Amino acid sequence: MYFDLTKIGIFFDSIVVVGLVTGFLLNLLFFLLKIKDNLSLIVTSGIVALSYLGSNVFLDLTQADHTLYLLWFFYDLLTIILLIGINYKLKVPWCTALHYVFLFLAINSLLYLGLYIDLGVFETREQWWFWSVYSVAVLVCDCAIVITLIIDKDWLGLKKLMARINRLGMPDYANESK
């Protein structure tokens, strides 16, 4: 039995975009109804939804080549830069979801860049393990972003882990006397 993986990919991309737009609208509704007052969450979910919407709607995935991965790499970098810039300008505490979005967009960016280099630079045409890792990891990261933007919780314990690492303390070599 043959499965058209392009159509399956487009289907999952569409589900992710719908999830992100739904998450943004839900966060906006909670903000307007004063259920949540986290402006950072509104901005973060809005920027991510627009980024994914733009990279999904305006691209023809059935006619795409390896340069699509480079384009997605730049979309994610631009999204990260916009998230940092706008959240910094607002001068509000960053939402928990923002930290997770940074992590998952960074992972996606590295995967996109890796696949672009593999297909475009090295011109690999035989399937190997990285392609399978890429396929699963990007889908997992995208779903994790949707979940994170909807619940805005430290659901993987990343903030707790970072706090624990910071409590361990790193030696401050810059301020040591000589």
N, C-alpha and C positions, 0 to 999 in steps of 0.2 A: 504494500500500500504506500502511495506517495503522498506526502504532506507538503503543501506549498508554504515553505517557511517564511517567505516574504509576507504573505497574507496573515499568517499567525503573528508575525512581528508587528505589523500595522495594527492588528486587533489589540495586542497588549499595549502598544503605544497609546492607542485611543483610550483604553481603560485608564491608563495612568493619567492622561490629560484630563479626563472626566473627573477622576479622583482629586486631582490638584485644584481644578476649578471649583468643585464641590467643597473642598476644604477651605478655599478662600472665601466662598460665599457663606459658609457656615461660620467662619471666624468673623467675617464682617457683620453678619446678623447678630452674633453674640456681643460684638462690640457696640453695635447700635442699640441693642436691648440692655446694655450695661451688665450683661452676665459676665463678660470678661472685659478688662480694660487695658489689654496688652497691645499697644500700637505697633510694637516690634513684630508681633505675630501677624498682624494684618499686612504690614509691609512685606514681610518675608514670604507669606503665603501668596500674596498678590504678584510679587516679582517672579517667584518660581513658577506659578501658574502661567503667567504671560510668557516666560522663557520657553517652557515646554510647549505651550500652545503655538508660539511662533516657530519653533523648530519642528513641530509636527505638521501643522496645517500648510505651511508654505513650501514644504519639500515633497517631491514626488519620489517616494521610497521605491517604487517599482522600476524607476529609471536611474537609480543612484549607483555611484561607483565608490571607490575607496576614499575619495575626497570628502564624502559625507561624514566620515569619522573625524576628520580634521575640523570640519564645520561644527560638529557637535562638541568637540573639544573647546573651540572658541566660544560657543554658546555658553558652556558651563563656566568658563573663565570669566566671561562678561557678567554672568549671573552672580558669581561670587563677588566680583568687584562692585557691582551695583548694590548687593546686599550689605557689604561692608560700608560703602559710601553713604547710602541712605540711612542705614541704622545709626551710623556715627553722627550724621548731620542732625538726626532727630534728638540725640542726646537723651535717649530713654534706655532703661536696662534691656539688654538683649534677651529675647525669649529663649527658652531651652531648645526649642525647635531649630533655632538658627545655628546652634553648635552642631546639631545632627545634620542639618542641611549642608553645612560646610564640609563635614566629613564625607557624606555620601556623594556630593558633587565632586569633591577631590578624587575619590575613588573612581567615579565614572570618567572624569577627565583623563586620569592616567590610563584607564582601559581604552578609551577612545584613541588617545595618542598612541598607545601600544599597538592597537589594531591598524591604525593608519600607517605606522612605520612598518608593520609586518606586511601589509598588502601593497602599500604605495612605494615604500623605499626598498624593502627586501624582495618584493614581488612574490611572496609566498602564495602558492596556489594549492598546495596539498594541505588538507585539514590536519590540525594538530591540537594538542590539549589546550592551548591558550584560547582558541576560538570557542571551545566549550565553556571554559572559565569565564570568558567575556560574556557570553550569552546569558549565563545564569547570574553572574555578579551584577550586570547592569539591571536586569529585571528585579533582583533582590533590592538593590540600592534605590531604584525608582519606587518600588512598593514601600520601602522603609521611609522614604521622603514623604509619601502620601500619608502614611500612618503618623509620622512625627508631626506633620503640620496640622493634622486633625486633633491629636490628643495633647500635644505640647507638653509632654512629660519626659522625664529621664528614664525611658522604658528599657534601655539597655544598660543603665548604670554608668554611662560614660562620664557624666559630671561628677559622680561619686568617685570614680576611678581617678579622674584628674585631680580632685581635691585630695585624695589619699596620696597621690604622687607628690603634690605640692607640699603636703604635711611632712613627707619624708625629708624634704628639703634637698636642694642641690647646693654643693659648695659654691660660694661666691668668690671666685678667683679674681674678679675684677677689683674687689675692694680689699684684698689681702695686702698687708704691709710687706714691703720687700726687705 
